[in-house]
Amino acid sequence: MRVLDELNFDNTYGRLPAGFYTRLEPTPLANPYLVSFNADAADLIDLDPDEAQREKFIAAMAGNASIAGADPLAMLYSGHQFGHYVPQLGDGRAILLGEIVNHRGERWTLQLKGAGKTPYSRGADGRAVLRSTIREYLCSEAMHGLGIPTTRALCIVGADEPVIRESAETAAVLLRLAGSHLRFGSFEVFYYRRQYDNLGLLADYVISEYFPEFANQPAKYHCFLAEVVERTARLIARWQAMGFAHGVMNTDNMSILGLTLDYGPFGFMESFDFGYVCNHSDELGRYSFEKQPHIGLWNLTCLAQALTPLVPAESCNDALARYEPAYLETYSTLMREKLGLVTVEDADRELIMGLLDLLAENRVDYTIFFRTLGAFRQDAAADAGAVRDLFIARDSFDAWAQGYRARLSREGSDDSVRSARMNLVNPKYVLRNYLAEIAIRKAAEDRDYSEIDRLLKLLSRPFEEQPGMESYASFPPDWARDIQVSCSS
């Protein structure tokens, strides 16, 4: 374990030409204090967790002090936002501190979110508020606990400096980590500016650093695009299987590494609804739950378009054609696992879709249903009990259950073995919006950060039974229906 000024920085992105970013220091926050620290994330960069108690660490995380070896900069990119191309976006409130190579040889880029104005802020203040910072901090770690590729979060630092959104809120800075923070929009900006030399430099850099297996391939750019297509397909299949809605799937929020990036108005499905829209700002429902797989391909098509100076159109189409098979294979596998199935049958899609239709018709809680289904028994005379009681139309559930029993019987399923297996893939705990809201209110109103730490610990082990925490796995309270999250969340 290392102290802050002894971390092993190797800032490869900063060695690209100046047109890829702007070097600048974060804007300091007055009198910062630690809100929460994630020791699991500290381990990723070989950081001694005791550093979190030092004033130098808190100052550095607030942008008030430099770290030896860091190379602060704001990254340039553009992107399609709600289907419309925006020529210049970039890190408007985030500053990349640098890249650390840990003792395992893994590369992690450190980024301060909420670190002040940059040349890409477009008139905004460059700050983040405690509310949105808590949401991203908790959800990125919750997604990691669920096994979904994601950025990670090291800590939150707060300050009493007011930040104006709909009202005055408390300022905060999040330190997040990822293998890379490059997005689809990082390529789009050079394509639409017709800066094809920079486009090639960026593609070569990404391949060299993150996809070295393609570096010596004659069609290396095609291989790179095809890999991003498949990673994105598998990522979104995982979102769908877990009932997760991102909320703002703009191309500038899509990771080139296939990570879940930029948490704002996300939501985990409660009462199942194909058309679930978690973002109050998304009035047309462009990023509804059921549209996420389609939007993933649409975004990849934008990336492919940006790469056409390097990849022939036919090769782009070949790469894009890999999306649907990768998505369907991953999603089908995940849903079979959620149902406790170990073999494959042609009729499985009908069984799965029939179930989802039933969940939607009865507005059944998605997470609670699948967790409860683990206790289902094949004996037709057995009372389906708790899982059956989740449905209003219980006769309809009985009809589906008859087919499910037959399916389990055909593969010789053992109830106890299946139940244990299902509990390894169907979480008991997810970050419901009301849980995040409770933590946010305690932090904002009482400066009580204990609920953040409690949720961080809980959600790091979402599949385990955790004594005394059962209330966190229960149905949301009535007041949760009034929670609205938007692009400012």
Residue pairs with C-beta under 8 A, 6 or more apart in sequence:
1 46
1 47
1 48
1 49
2 8
2 46
2 47
2 48
3 48
3 51
4 47
4 51
4 54
4 56
4 57
4 60
4 67
4 68
5 56
5 67
5 68
5 69
6 68
7 45
7 46
7 47
7 67
7 68
7 69
7 100
8 46
8 69
8 100
8 101
8 102
9 68
9 69
9 70
9 71
9 98
9 99
9 100
10 99
10 100
10 101
10 107
11 69
11 70
11 71
11 98
11 99
12 99
12 205
12 209
13 20
13 21
13 73
13 75
13 96
13 99
13 109
13 180
13 205
14 21
14 23
14 71
14 73
14 98
16 201
16 202
16 205
17 198
17 201
19 76
19 195
19 198
20 75
20 76
20 198
20 202
21 73
21 74
21 75
21 76
21 96
22 73
22 74
22 76
22 118
22 119
22 120
23 71
23 72
23 73
24 72
24 73
24 74
24 95
24 118
24 119
25 63
25 66
25 72
25 95
26 62
26 63
26 64
26 72
26 95
26 112
26 115
26 116
26 173
27 63
27 115
27 116
27 117
27 126
28 62
28 63
28 64
28 116
29 62
29 63
29 64
29 157
29 159
29 161
29 171
29 173
30 159
30 160
30 161
31 159
31 160
32 58
32 59
32 61
32 62
32 64
32 157
32 158
32 159
32 173
33 58
33 157
33 158
33 159
34 52
34 58
34 61
34 155
34 156
34 157
34 158
35 130
35 133
35 134
35 155
35 156
35 157
35 158
35 172
35 443
35 449
35 452
36 137
36 155
36 156
36 449
36 452
36 453
36 456
37 49
37 52
37 154
37 155
38 137
38 141
38 152
38 153
38 154
38 155
38 456
39 49
40 141
40 460
41 141
41 152
41 153
41 154
41 155
41 177
42 48
42 49
42 51
42 52
42 154
44 102
44 106
44 108
44 152
44 177
45 100
45 102
45 108
45 110
45 154
45 177
46 100
46 102
46 103
47 154
51 57
52 58
52 155
56 65
58 157
59 65
60 66
60 67
61 112
61 154
61 155
61 157
61 173
61 175
62 157
62 159
62 173
63 95
63 112
63 115
63 116
63 173
66 72
67 97
67 98
69 98
70 97
70 98
70 110
71 97
71 98
72 95
72 96
72 97
72 98
73 95
73 96
74 90
74 91
74 92
74 94
74 95
74 96
74 118
74 119
74 120
75 90
75 91
75 94
75 96
75 181
75 182
75 186
76 88
76 90
76 120
76 186
76 189
77 89
77 90
77 182
77 183
77 185
77 186
77 188
77 189
77 252
78 85
78 86
78 87
78 88
78 89
78 90
78 185
78 188
78 189
78 192
78 252
79 85
79 86
79 89
79 183
79 184
79 185
79 188
79 250
79 251
79 252
79 253
80 86
80 185
80 188
80 250
80 251
80 252
80 299
80 302
81 89
81 250
81 251
81 252
82 250
82 282
82 284
82 286
83 286
85 188
85 192
86 252
87 189
87 192
87 193
88 120
88 189
89 120
89 122
89 185
89 189
89 252
90 118
90 119
90 120
91 111
91 118
91 120
92 117
92 118
92 120
92 121
92 122
92 124
92 126
93 113
93 114
93 115
93 116
93 117
93 118
93 121
93 124
93 125
93 126
93 127
93 128
94 111
94 112
94 113
94 114
94 115
94 118
94 181
95 111
95 112
95 115
95 116
95 118
96 109
96 110
96 111
96 181
97 110
97 111
97 112
98 109
98 110
99 107
99 108
99 109
99 110
100 107
100 108
100 109
100 110
101 107
101 108
102 108
106 179
107 179
107 180
107 209
108 177
108 178
108 179
109 177
109 178
109 179
109 180
109 181
110 154
110 175
110 176
110 177
111 175
111 176
111 177
111 178
111 181
112 173
112 174
112 175
113 128
113 133
113 136
113 173
113 174
113 175
113 176
114 126
114 127
114 128
114 129
114 133
114 171
114 172
114 173
114 174
115 126
115 173
116 126
116 127
117 124
117 125
117 126
118 126
125 163
125 164
127 161
127 163
127 171
128 163
128 171
128 172
128 173
128 174
129 163
129 165
129 169
129 170
129 171
129 172
130 156
130 158
130 169
130 170
130 171
130 172
130 440
130 443
130 444
131 169
131 440
131 444
131 489
132 264
132 488
132 489
133 156
133 172
133 173
133 174
134 156
134 172
134 436
134 439
134 440
134 443
134 452
135 263
135 264
135 266
135 436
135 440
135 485
135 489
136 153
136 174
136 176
136 262
136 263
136 264
137 153
137 155
137 156
137 174
137 452
137 456
138 431
138 436
138 439
138 452
138 455
138 456
138 459
139 263
139 266
139 431
139 436
140 150
140 151
140 152
140 153
140 176
140 260
140 263
141 152
141 153
141 456
141 459
141 460
142 430
142 431
142 455
142 459
142 462
143 150
143 244
143 260
144 150
144 152
144 460
145 459
145 460
145 461
145 462
146 242
146 427
146 430
146 462
147 238
148 235
148 238
148 239
148 242
148 244
148 260
149 231
149 235
149 238
149 257
149 258
149 259
149 260
150 259
150 260
150 261
151 176
151 177
151 178
151 181
151 255
151 259
151 260
151 261
152 176
152 177
152 178
153 174
153 175
153 176
153 177
154 175
154 176
154 177
155 174
155 175
156 172
156 173
156 174
156 452
157 172
157 173
157 175
158 170
158 171
158 172
158 173
159 170
159 171
159 172
160 170
160 171
161 170
161 171
162 168
162 169
162 170
162 171
163 169
163 170
163 171
165 488
166 488
169 444
170 444
178 255
178 257
178 259
178 261
179 210
179 257
179 259
180 206
180 209
180 210
180 255
180 256
180 257
181 255
181 261
182 202
182 206
182 255
182 256
182 257
183 251
183 252
183 253
183 254
183 255
183 256
183 261
184 251
184 252
184 254
184 256
184 299
184 300
184 302
184 303
184 306
185 250
185 251
185 252
185 254
186 202
186 256
187 199
187 202
187 203
187 256
187 303
187 306
187 307
188 251
188 302
188 303
188 306
190 196
190 198
190 199
190 202
190 306
191 199
191 305
191 306
191 307
191 308
191 309
192 306
196 309
199 306
199 307
199 309
199 310
200 309
200 310
203 221
203 224
203 307
203 310
206 224
206 256
207 214
207 215
207 220
207 221
207 224
208 215
210 256
210 257
211 223
211 224
211 227
214 220
214 223
214 224
214 227
217 223
219 315
221 307
221 310
221 311
222 311
222 315
222 316
222 318
222 319
225 303
225 304
225 307
225 311
225 315
225 316
225 319
226 318
226 319
226 322
228 256
228 258
228 300
228 303
229 300
229 319
229 320
229 322
229 323
229 326
230 322
230 323
230 326
231 257
231 258
232 254
232 258
232 296
232 299
232 300
232 323
233 296
233 297
233 322
233 323
233 324
233 326
233 327
233 330
234 258
234 326
234 327
234 330
235 258
235 259
235 260
235 296
236 292
236 293
236 296
236 327
237 293
237 326
237 327
237 328
237 330
237 331
237 334
238 244
238 330
238 334
239 245
239 246
239 260
239 292
240 289
240 292
240 293
240 331
241 331
241 334
241 335
241 338
242 268
242 427
242 430
243 268
243 269
243 272
243 289
243 366
243 367
243 430
244 266
244 267
244 268
244 269
245 266
245 267
245 268
245 269
245 276
245 277
245 278
245 287
245 288
245 289
245 292
246 253
246 260
246 266
246 278
246 287
246 292
247 264
247 265
247 266
247 267
247 278
247 279
247 282
247 287
247 485
247 487
248 262
248 264
248 265
248 279
248 282
248 287
248 487
249 287
249 292
249 295
249 296
249 299
250 299
251 299
251 302
251 303
253 261
253 262
254 261
254 299
254 303
255 261
264 279
264 485
264 486
264 487
264 488
264 489
265 278
265 279
265 280
265 281
265 282
265 485
265 486
265 487
265 489
266 278
266 485
267 276
267 278
267 433
267 485
268 366
268 367
268 430
268 431
268 432
268 433
269 276
269 289
269 366
269 367
270 365
270 366
270 367
270 432
270 476
271 363
271 364
271 365
271 366
272 356
272 359
272 360
272 363
272 364
272 365
272 366
272 369
273 289
273 360
273 363
274 288
274 289
274 290
274 356
274 360
275 285
275 288
275 289
275 290
276 288
276 289
276 290
277 285
277 287
277 288
277 289
278 289
278 485
279 287
279 485
279 486
279 487
280 484
280 485
280 486
281 486
281 487
281 488
282 288
285 291
286 295
287 295
293 327
296 323
296 327
297 320
297 323
297 324
300 320
300 323
301 320
304 311
304 316
304 317
304 319
304 320
305 316
307 316
308 316
311 319
332 348
332 349
332 352
334 425
335 348
335 352
336 342
336 344
336 348
336 352
337 421
337 422
337 425
338 370
338 422
338 425
338 426
339 351
339 352
339 355
339 373
339 404
339 422
340 373
340 374
340 408
340 413
340 418
340 419
340 421
340 422
341 348
341 407
341 408
341 411
341 413
342 411
342 413
343 410
343 411
345 407
345 410
347 407
348 407
351 400
351 403
351 404
351 407
354 400
354 403
355 400
355 404
358 364
358 391
358 393
358 396
358 397
358 400
359 366
359 369
361 393
361 396
362 390
362 391
362 392
362 393
362 396
362 397
363 392
364 390
364 391
365 390
365 475
367 426
367 427
367 428
367 430
367 473
368 390
368 473
368 475
369 387
369 390
370 422
370 426
371 423
371 426
371 427
371 428
371 473
372 386
372 387
372 390
373 387
373 422
373 426
374 418
374 419
374 422
374 423
374 426
375 385
375 386
375 387
375 419
376 384
376 387
376 401
376 404
376 415
377 384
377 415
378 405
378 408
378 409
378 413
378 415
380 402
380 405
384 397
384 398
384 401
387 397
388 394
388 397
388 398
388 401
391 397
408 418
423 463
424 463
425 463
426 463
427 462
427 463
428 462
428 463
428 464
428 465
428 466
428 473
429 458
429 459
429 462
429 466
429 469
429 472
429 473
430 459
430 462
431 455
431 459
432 476
432 480
433 480
433 483
433 485
434 476
434 477
434 479
434 480
434 483
435 455
435 472
436 455
437 480
437 483
438 451
439 451
439 452
439 455
442 448
442 449
442 450
442 451
443 449
443 451
443 452
455 472
458 466
458 469
458 472
